[in-house]
Structure formats: structure tokens, C-alpha cells
């Protein structure tokens, strides 16, 4: 895995005193769309490696990929200031892309990366040509008038979230409220770190009871090893605490107006109804995936890559 990582161009950029690690792989086609792809937790930039050849080698439509490590994850440095939430990271991504010479670019994200990408599109619509997501945070709330009634499908979704939170959400509560206390144990024990992270890969995938049906042991261990050798478990889960203080809740004048594509994977954390998402997002493209879950880039890279290409091909004019 080390050799594979080093086969791609790796860089460290200093943006506002934050050290940002990223891969920068240019497409081979004549029309290349700049695209920044952001991972989540407990993933890393390693999640996206399978996507690279699928998105860069198509001569008809390829992408200049920028794949950063979120602040505090992997080879990116930890933040030394309070308030390093998804919006904060989005501001750094905007500056990174401008430094790379990309004034117009697309954004893609799942898990925490979806929130960061959403903030990018919300705050910098003149720079973002398209937003592709495969996740919407359960903290998302559109603006609703006082007289507006919540629909039955939204109520059903909220019930599903309550059930999911009571059975699967303990990790999020701890990471949102006591990240440092948790991190002492995880940073001290490789077995503890492995158990904490592998549980998520197991439970958030359609593996039919066997995690190795969808993941290779090497790719799971590579991701955990990245956290272990960089001692980044605390700095990575800190964003849960910061995001809990600043969730994605839209005001009256907030709307993601750029074209938005959404890939709904069936084994993902419960996803809000499309009608609820459309209150805040300009959904131009929607795909109901046949299989897959939270770690789509690792488990179903072909499905995700093809969906990204179809979205940009159908909604974005390539000059």
C-alpha cells in the first residue's frame, strides 16, 4: 500500500497555517474537469485510490483529481484553533483549489466529505460548477416556514434515524462530546483502535455477515495503520465535536443553487427523502444504486465513478 500511495503525486500545502496533504492526479483526456474529492471518518484519502484510474484515464471525459486529507486526518496536520468544522475546512479547500489554479471546479464527497463539499457549494457558487454527493448528514435541516407541516415521509425518516441512533450512534455521541477522553485509549492500543474502526466498516456495508465479502484485509489494515502511525485518531474525531456545534441547518436564504447529483446507496446511513433534500439542494441528477453503503469509493468504486461521470457529463457544459 505504501508503494501504491507513492505511485501518485503527493503534496503538502500550507493554507492559513494548516498543513494539508493531498494527491493531485491530472486526467488524460482532452476535456478535464477539476474535481476535489473529500473522504469521511473512519476513512481517509486511501478510500479514493480505486477511483483514480476510473476518473483520470477516460479520454472522452476525465478529471484533474485533488484528493485531500481532512485537517487532522492522516498526513494533514491537526488544527491548532477552535472551530475547525466542516465549513472551516471548506474555506481551506477553496483556497487550495485557487492556489492550484482551478477557479472553476467540481466537488464530491461522502460522509464528513459531503458536509465539507456542501459548504463549498453553498459559500462559493461562482467557483463550484457541480456538486456530487453520496451522503447527507442526519443533522441536515432545510429552512421551513412556521406554517409548513412536516410530511409523512420525513416523519418516517426521522423515526429511522432515531432507531439507527439508538443502535449504531453511540460512537458519534462520544466523539461529539468527549473526543479527547476516548482518544487516550484508542491512541494507546492498536487493538482498541482497530476494533473501534472495523466495527464501522462491518456495520455500514452490505457484506452479508462477512466483512471480507466486500473489503480486502490489506485495505482495511492500511487505513487503520495510517491512523496509527500518524497518531491522528484524536485530531480526526475532533471534527465531530466541532460539527455538533455547527450543524448543516439552512436559513431562509440558504440554497445550494449549483447543479447537484446524488447517489443513494441502499446500505448507507438512513438518507433523508429526496423531497426533503430538494428544499435546500438543486437536485439535477439522482441515482438509486443497486448495492453499496457508506464506503462507496472502496466497495463500489465503479458504480460511484460512473455516476460521477454521468452527472458531470449530463449537467455541466465542458468548454
N, C-alpha and C positions, 0 to 999 in steps of 0.2 A: 504493500500500500504506500509506503514511503516513496518507492520508486515511481509509482503511478502519479502521486501528488506532484513530485518533482518533474514529471514529464510535461507539466503545464507551466506557463509563466506565472510565478508567484511574486507578489509585491507587498510592500508595507508603505502606506501613505500616512503622513501626519496631517490630520484635519482637526483644526481647533484644539491642538494639543492631545488629540486622541490618536493612537496608533491603530490603523485599520489594515488588516490583512485582506488581500483579495486575489483571486485568479482573474486574469484578463486574457481571454482567448478570442481571437478575431475569426470571423466567418470567412469561408472560402468562396462564397457566391458573389455575383456582381452587385446584388442589392442586399446589403447587410443592415439589419436593424439593430441599433444598440439596445441591449436589454440587461437590466440589473435584476438578478435573481437572489432572493433572500430566504434563508433557511429558518428553522424554528428550534425549539427545545424538545427532547434531548438530542436533537440532530446537530448538524454542523455543515460546513461547506462540502464535506465529504459526501453528503447526501446527493449533491448535484453532479457528481463526476460522471455518472452514467448518461446524463443529459447532454454533456458537452459535444460528443461526436454527432448526436442526433440533431443538434441545433446549429452546428457550425459547418457541416460538410455538405449540406444540400445546396447545389449550385443555383437552383431556382429561387430559394428563399433561405437565407441563413442569417445568423445573428452574431454581432460582436458581444460576447458574453462578459459581464462583470459579475463575479460571484464573491461577495464579501463575507467575512466573518463578523457577525454582530458584535458590537462593543462588549467586551468581557467574555467572549466565546473564543475558544481555540487560540489562534495566534494573534488575534486582536487584543490590544491592551485593555485592562479594566478601567472603567471610568473613575475619576477621582472627584467627581462632583455629584451632588444630589440631583435627582430629576432626570436620570438617563433612561427615559421611557421610549416607547416606540416612536413618538413624534420627534423626540430629541435625535434618535438615530436616523430618522428620515431626513432631517436637516443636514446631517453629516453625509448621507448618501447623495443628496442633491449637490453638495459642494464637491464630493468625489467625482461625480459624473461630469460636472463642469470642468474640473481640473483635467480630466481625461479628454476633454474636447467635445463632449457629447451634450450639445444644447437641447437636442430633441432625442428622447429615448423612451423605451417601454419599461414597465416594472412588472415583476412576477413574484408571488410569494404564497406560502402556505404556513399554517401555524402562526408563530410570532411574526414571521416574514410577511404574512398577509396584512397584519396591522401596520407594519412599517411601510409597506407598499401603498396601503390605503392612505396613510398620512401624506406620502409623496404626491399622490394624485390629487388629494384634497387641497394641499398647500401650493403645489407647483403645476397647475393645469396647463400653463403655457409651455412647459418643458416635457410633460408626460404625454406621449402620443397614444398610449393604450395601457390598460391595467388588466392583468390576468391573475386570477386568484383561484386557489383550490381549498379555501378555508375562510370562514367568518367567525370571529370570536363570539362566544356566548355573552360577552359584556356589551356587544353592539346593541345600540338602541337608536332608532331613527327619531327624527322630530315628529311629534304627533300633537295635534291641536287638542285642547281640553275637551272639546265635544266629540272627539274621534274615538270610536269604540275599537277595542282590540278584537280581531277576527277569531273565529273558532280555530283556524289552523295555527295561528300564532299562540293561542292558549294551549293547544296540543303540543306545540314545540316547547313552550315553557315548562310543561309537565315532564316532557322527555329530558330537558336539561336538569330539572330537579332530581329525577331518578338517576341520571348519569352522575350528577354531582355527589349524590349520597353513596354511590358505589365506586366511583372512579376518581372523584375530585379531591380526595384528601391531600394528595401531593400539592395541588395548586393552592389550597388554603395555607398549608405550611410554608410553601415558597413565597406566598404573598405576604405573610405576616411575620414569620420567623426564619428568614433565609439564612442568617448567619449561624444561628443555633444548629440548624440542620447541617450546614456545611462543615462544621467541625468533624462530625462523624464520617461524612462522605469523603472528605478530603484526606482522612486518616486511614481509610480502609478501602483497598481496591475491590474487595468482595462486596462491601456495602455499596460502593459507587456502581458496580456492575448490576447488583440486584435492583437498585433504585431506577436505573435507566432501562434495563432489559425488560422490566415489568411493563413499561410503556410501549416498547416495540412489540411485545407479545399481545397486550390487550387492545392495542389500536390497529391491529392488522387482521385481515381475513385469512387466517392461517389454518383454519380447521383443526385447532388444538395442537398444532406443532409449528413452532416459530420457524423451524428450518424449511418449512414448505415455501416460505416467501423471502427469507433472508439467508445469506451465507454467514457462517460463523465468523469468517475473517472480516466481513464488512461490519458486523456488529462490534467485534472486538477492536477494530480500527477506530471506530467512532468513540468508544469508551476510552481507549488508550490516549486519544487526542485530549480528552478532558483530564485524564490522569497526569500526563506529562506536563501539561500547561497549568495544572492546579487551578482550573477555571470553573469548578463547579459552583463556588460561591458567587463569583462575578457574573456567571451566566444566569443563575436563578434570581439574581437581584432584580432583573427586569420585571419579574412577576410582581414584586413589591412595588416597583415604580409604576407599572401599568395599572395596578389596583387603585392607585391614587389618581389616575388619569385615563379612564377607560374610553373606548371609542363610542361616544354618545354625541349625536349630531344635533346642532342647534337649528333654529328656524331657517337660517340662510345657508346652511351647510349642505352641499350636494356634490358628489363625485361626478362631474359632468363629462369627463373624458370617456371614451368607449371602454366598457368593462366586459371581460369574458370570465365566466365562472365554470369550473369543472367540479361537479359534485360527485365525490367518490362515496360509495354506499357504506363503507365501514369507517367513515370519518366520524369524529365527534359530532353529535346532533347539529345539523345545519338549519338556520332559520329558513322559513318558506321563501320562495322566490319573490312573492308579492311584498313581503316584509323587507327584503334586501333592496328591492326596487324603489323603496321610499327614499333611499339615500344614494343609490348607485345607478348609473346609466347603463343598465344591463343590455348589451348589444349582442351577446353570444352566450348561450347556456348549454352545457353538456351534462347529461345524466350518464355517468360512467358505469360500465357493466360490473366492475370489480375494483378493489383497491380501498385504501384507507388513508390514514394520516401521513404516512411517509411515502407519498406517491412517487417522488423522484427516485427513490431506492427500489420500491416494489413494482411500480408500473411506469417505468421511465418512458417506454414507447407511447403508451396512452397519453401521458402528460405532454410529452414533446410534440406529438402530432396535434394535440388540442391547442397548444400554444401557437403552432404554425398556422393552423386553420383560422384561429382567432385573428392573428395579425394579417393574414392574407385576405380575409374577408372584410375586415373593418378598417384597415389602415392603408392609405394610399402611399405606395412606395415610389419615391421620386428617382 
